Structure formats: C-alpha cells, structure tokens
Amino acid sequence: MHMVTKEELINAAKRADKKTDGPLSQNDFIRITGIREWQIENQFTEGGWSELKRLAKIESQPKRSKTLSDKKAITKKKTIAKKKTIAKKEAIAKEDVITELDSLELTDTKSNHEIIQPPINPPAQSKKGMEEMIKVEIAEFGELIDFRSLRHAPINENGVIYLFGMVSHEIGFMVEAVHAAFPDCEAKRHIGENRYQRVRIKFEYKSSDFKSHDYDPAGADMIVCWIHDWPDCPLEVLELKSAIDKLES
C-alpha cells in the first residue's frame, strides 16, 4: 500500500477544501480523497487532522460570502485611491521646495545656500548561515505485551492493522483486500466446515472511534480494534487485546 507523505496530504487537503462550500471536515476530506484516517495519523502523530488543517491553512469558520468579498474589494479600492491622493500631494510639495531652492542665488559650490546631503548608511547585511531548527519527533510506545514479534501494544489504527495481519489466519479470517477507502478491509471468516462468510471490516484503535468519526454502520459488518469501549455498538466488535490473550492461554 502506498504510504502518502505529509506534503501529499497537505496538497490533497488544499484541493479538497476548494471542492466544499463550508469548512472542510475530516469526513469530507476522506470522502473526497479516499485517504484514510490512519494515513493522516501516521504522518501527523501529534495533532492529526487539526495539525493537517493548520499546515494546509484551511479555515475552520464558514467561507466568506461573495457580498463580503465585494465589500472588501471596495474598501481596498478606497484605500488605494487615498494613498494615491496623498502621494500626489507630497509630490507637489516636493516640487515647490525644489523650485524655491533653484531660485536661490548660489555664489559658489560651497556657499551658505549649499545643501549638504546627510551620509546614507548602507543597509545592514542580513545574517547568513543561521541553522534552521529541526523538530525531532520522539516515538511513543504502547504498553509492553511481548506478543511474538510485537513488543508493544498498538497505540493507533496502524498498530491494529498490523496485529490483525499477524493473527487473522489463527482466529479464522482470510483477508481479501485492504483499502484506503471505507471500509478498510474485505475478508472472509470461517463459519463451519468448508464454509466462509464475507465480512467488511473497519479498523479502529478504540471501537468508539467509529462513532466519533461519524461512519455509517451500514457500510461495515464489524469493527476490529485494540480496545472495545462502546457498549451500545450496533456492529460486531473484535477486540484484539482479548483475542491475543486467548491465543496465549
């Protein structure tokens, strides 16, 4: 699967913002671009969607109406006209001063009427060679579980996907495809001898994330997560934290 970069996500957000009338939400971004939430969190580990909006300079307030833009344009024209008037008056005043000076009788180049220009100091050179401060992202880890080749517990959707891939066959699933668009995964679940059932899976770190991200329950059959914290969830939930405990026992 292609891992999108921060620059690609920022450019995608700018393009998506132009396609919406109101403020661009995360759900709008996912719907328009097909990019998944875990891809956003993978690149923007601290602020997630909020950080992406800030870097893409996407406004959170409703976009300004045409009427407001017209008013702004009129105000700008008035400001320009005022500046031109002031500049014209200054030019006329300057010409008057020059004319008055030219009318003075100069006895020699060093007479009392000679105008001595003050020395002009050259502008200070800008400092060069200043090093740019680089922000170092410090990795964070989940609780220590030492489950096979996974040292720490997942702390985001990416970790859930990886862990599910490790144990999917053992717990009765065959993965057909993993998508960037909702739902994340298409799989088949073993339900009996020589019988399998098609399952559409949405990966989440916590089952309640499905609700907070405002996904349509009709678009998935089950949620695979690390922590199940949504008692009234309308979908079947597979909590990997409990599943691997059973595998180890």
C-alpha positions as CSV (number, residue, x, y, z in Angstrom):
1,M,0.0,0.0,0.0
2,H,1.3,3.5,-0.9
3,M,2.3,5.5,2.2
4,V,1.3,9.1,1.5
5,T,3.7,11.8,2.6
6,K,3.0,14.9,4.6
7,E,3.3,17.0,1.5
8,E,0.9,14.9,-0.4
9,L,-1.7,15.1,2.4
10,I,-1.3,18.9,2.7
11,N,-1.8,19.3,-1.1
12,A,-4.8,16.9,-1.0
13,A,-6.4,18.9,1.8
14,K,-6.0,22.1,-0.2
15,R,-7.6,20.6,-3.2
16,A,-10.5,19.1,-1.2
17,D,-11.1,22.4,0.5
18,K,-11.8,24.1,-2.8
19,K,-14.5,21.5,-3.5
20,T,-16.5,22.3,-0.4
21,D,-18.8,25.3,0.3
22,G,-18.3,25.2,4.0
23,P,-15.4,24.3,6.4
24,L,-13.7,21.1,5.3
25,S,-14.3,18.3,7.8
26,Q,-12.2,15.2,8.2
27,N,-15.2,13.1,6.9
28,D,-15.4,15.4,3.8
29,F,-11.6,15.0,3.3
30,I,-11.8,11.2,3.5
31,R,-14.9,11.1,1.2
32,I,-13.3,13.4,-1.5
33,T,-9.8,12.0,-1.5
34,G,-10.2,8.4,-0.4
35,I,-7.4,8.9,2.1
36,R,-7.9,7.1,5.4
37,E,-7.7,8.4,8.9
38,W,-4.8,6.2,9.9
39,Q,-2.8,7.6,7.0
40,I,-3.3,11.1,8.5
41,E,-2.4,10.0,12.0
42,N,0.7,8.2,10.6
43,Q,2.2,11.4,9.3
44,F,0.7,13.9,11.9
45,T,1.2,12.0,15.1
46,E,0.8,14.9,17.4
47,G,-2.2,16.8,16.1
48,G,-3.8,14.5,13.5
49,W,-6.5,16.2,11.4
50,S,-6.1,19.5,13.3
51,E,-2.4,19.7,12.5
52,L,-3.1,18.9,8.8
53,K,-5.7,21.6,8.6
54,R,-3.3,24.1,10.2
55,L,-0.5,23.3,7.8
56,A,-2.8,23.3,4.8
57,K,-4.2,26.7,6.0
58,I,-7.8,25.5,6.0
59,E,-10.2,27.8,7.8
60,S,-12.5,26.4,10.4
61,Q,-15.0,29.2,10.0
62,P,-17.6,29.3,7.2
63,K,-16.2,30.6,4.0
64,R,-16.9,34.3,3.3
65,S,-19.8,35.1,1.0
66,K,-19.5,37.0,-2.2
67,T,-21.1,40.1,-0.6
68,L,-18.3,40.2,2.0
69,S,-15.7,39.8,-0.7
70,D,-17.2,42.7,-2.7
71,K,-17.2,44.9,0.4
72,K,-13.6,44.1,1.0
73,A,-12.7,44.9,-2.7
74,I,-14.5,48.3,-2.4
75,T,-12.6,49.1,0.8
76,K,-9.3,48.2,-0.8
77,K,-10.0,50.5,-3.8
78,K,-10.8,53.4,-1.5
79,T,-7.5,52.8,0.4
80,I,-5.5,52.7,-2.8
81,A,-7.2,55.9,-4.0
82,K,-6.4,57.6,-0.7
83,K,-2.8,56.6,-0.9
84,K,-2.6,58.0,-4.5
85,T,-4.0,61.3,-3.4
86,I,-1.5,61.6,-0.5
87,A,1.4,60.7,-2.8
88,K,0.3,63.3,-5.3
89,K,0.2,66.0,-2.7
90,E,3.6,65.0,-1.4
91,A,5.0,65.2,-5.0
92,I,3.5,68.7,-5.5
93,A,5.0,69.9,-2.2
94,K,8.4,68.4,-3.1
95,E,8.3,70.3,-6.5
96,D,7.6,73.6,-4.7
97,V,10.6,73.1,-2.4
98,I,12.9,72.3,-5.4
99,T,11.6,75.4,-7.3
100,E,12.3,77.6,-4.2
101,L,15.8,76.2,-3.9
102,D,16.5,76.7,-7.6
103,S,15.6,80.4,-7.3
104,L,18.3,81.0,-4.7
105,E,21.4,82.7,-5.9
106,L,24.4,80.4,-5.3
107,T,27.7,82.3,-5.1
108,D,29.8,79.1,-5.3
109,T,29.6,75.4,-4.7
110,K,30.4,75.9,-1.0
111,S,28.1,78.9,-0.4
112,N,25.8,79.2,2.6
113,H,23.0,78.0,0.3
114,E,24.6,74.7,-0.5
115,I,22.5,71.8,0.6
116,I,24.6,69.1,2.1
117,Q,23.1,65.7,1.9
118,P,23.5,63.6,5.0
119,P,25.5,60.4,4.5
120,I,23.4,57.4,3.7
121,N,24.4,54.3,5.6
122,P,24.2,51.1,3.6
123,P,21.6,48.7,4.9
124,A,23.0,46.1,7.3
125,Q,23.6,42.8,5.7
126,S,21.3,40.0,6.8
127,K,22.8,37.3,8.8
128,K,23.7,34.2,6.8
129,G,24.4,30.7,7.8
130,M,21.8,30.5,10.6
131,E,20.8,27.0,11.1
132,E,17.1,26.1,10.8
133,M,15.7,24.5,13.9
134,I,14.5,20.9,13.2
135,K,11.8,19.4,15.3
136,V,12.6,15.9,16.2
137,E,9.6,13.6,16.6
138,I,10.0,11.4,19.6
139,A,8.4,8.0,19.1
140,E,5.8,6.8,21.6
141,F,5.0,3.2,22.5
142,G,2.1,1.3,24.0
143,E,2.1,-1.0,27.0
144,L,4.6,-3.8,27.0
145,I,3.0,-7.0,25.7
146,D,5.8,-9.0,24.1
147,F,3.4,-10.8,21.8
148,R,5.5,-12.7,19.4
149,S,7.3,-10.2,17.2
150,L,5.2,-7.3,18.6
151,R,7.0,-5.8,21.6
152,H,4.4,-3.1,22.5
153,A,0.6,-2.8,22.3
154,P,-0.9,-0.7,19.4
155,I,-1.5,3.0,20.1
156,N,-3.2,3.8,16.9
157,E,-5.1,2.3,13.9
158,N,-1.9,1.3,12.1
159,G,-0.9,-0.9,15.0
160,V,-4.3,-2.6,15.0
161,I,-4.0,-3.4,11.3
162,Y,-0.5,-4.9,11.8
163,L,-1.6,-7.0,14.7
164,F,-4.7,-8.3,12.9
165,G,-2.5,-9.3,10.0
166,M,-0.4,-11.3,12.4
167,V,-3.2,-13.3,13.9
168,S,-6.0,-13.2,11.3
169,H,-5.5,-16.7,10.0
170,E,-5.4,-18.2,13.5
171,I,-8.7,-16.6,14.5
172,G,-10.5,-17.7,11.4
173,F,-10.1,-14.8,8.9
174,M,-8.8,-14.7,5.3
175,V,-8.0,-11.2,4.1
176,E,-9.1,-10.5,0.6
177,A,-8.1,-6.8,0.3
178,V,-7.2,-3.8,2.4
179,H,-8.4,-0.4,1.0
180,A,-7.7,3.3,1.6
181,A,-11.5,4.0,1.4
182,F,-14.2,3.0,3.9
183,P,-14.4,0.2,4.9
184,D,-10.8,-0.6,5.4
185,C,-10.8,-4.4,4.8
186,E,-12.7,-7.1,2.9
187,A,-12.2,-10.6,4.4
188,K,-13.8,-14.0,4.7
189,R,-14.5,-15.6,8.0
190,H,-14.6,-19.3,8.6
191,I,-18.0,-20.2,9.9
192,G,-18.0,-24.0,9.5
193,E,-16.6,-26.9,7.6
194,N,-15.8,-25.7,4.1
195,R,-17.9,-22.6,4.7
196,Y,-16.9,-18.9,4.8
197,Q,-18.8,-15.7,5.3
198,R,-17.9,-12.3,3.6
199,V,-17.0,-9.6,6.2
200,R,-16.4,-5.9,5.7
201,I,-14.1,-4.7,8.4
202,K,-13.3,-1.2,9.8
203,F,-10.1,-0.9,11.8
204,E,-10.1,1.5,14.8
205,Y,-7.8,1.9,17.8
206,K,-10.9,2.1,20.0
207,S,-14.4,0.9,18.9
208,S,-15.9,4.2,19.9
209,D,-13.7,5.9,17.3
210,F,-16.1,4.6,14.7
211,K,-18.8,6.7,16.3
212,S,-16.7,9.8,16.8
213,H,-15.6,9.7,13.2
214,D,-19.3,9.5,12.1
215,Y,-19.1,6.4,9.9
216,D,-22.2,4.8,8.6
217,P,-22.8,1.4,10.4
218,A,-24.5,0.2,7.2
219,G,-21.1,0.3,5.4
220,A,-19.3,-2.3,7.5
221,D,-20.1,-5.6,9.2
222,M,-17.7,-5.4,12.1
223,I,-15.1,-3.4,13.9
224,V,-11.6,-4.7,14.7
225,C,-10.0,-2.7,17.5
226,W,-7.5,-2.9,20.3
227,I,-9.9,-1.6,23.0
228,H,-13.6,-2.2,22.9
229,D,-15.2,0.8,24.8
230,W,-18.6,1.2,23.1
231,P,-21.1,-1.0,24.9
232,D,-24.0,0.0,22.6
233,C,-22.1,-0.5,19.4
234,P,-24.5,-1.7,16.6
235,L,-21.8,-3.7,14.9
236,E,-19.9,-6.9,15.9
237,V,-16.6,-6.0,17.6
238,L,-13.4,-8.0,17.7
239,E,-11.2,-6.7,20.5
240,L,-7.7,-7.9,19.7
241,K,-6.5,-7.3,23.2
242,S,-8.8,-10.1,24.4
243,A,-8.2,-12.2,21.3
244,I,-4.4,-12.5,21.8
245,D,-4.9,-13.3,25.5
246,K,-6.9,-16.4,24.3
247,L,-4.2,-17.3,21.8
248,E,-1.5,-17.2,24.5
249,S,-3.5,-19.2,27.1
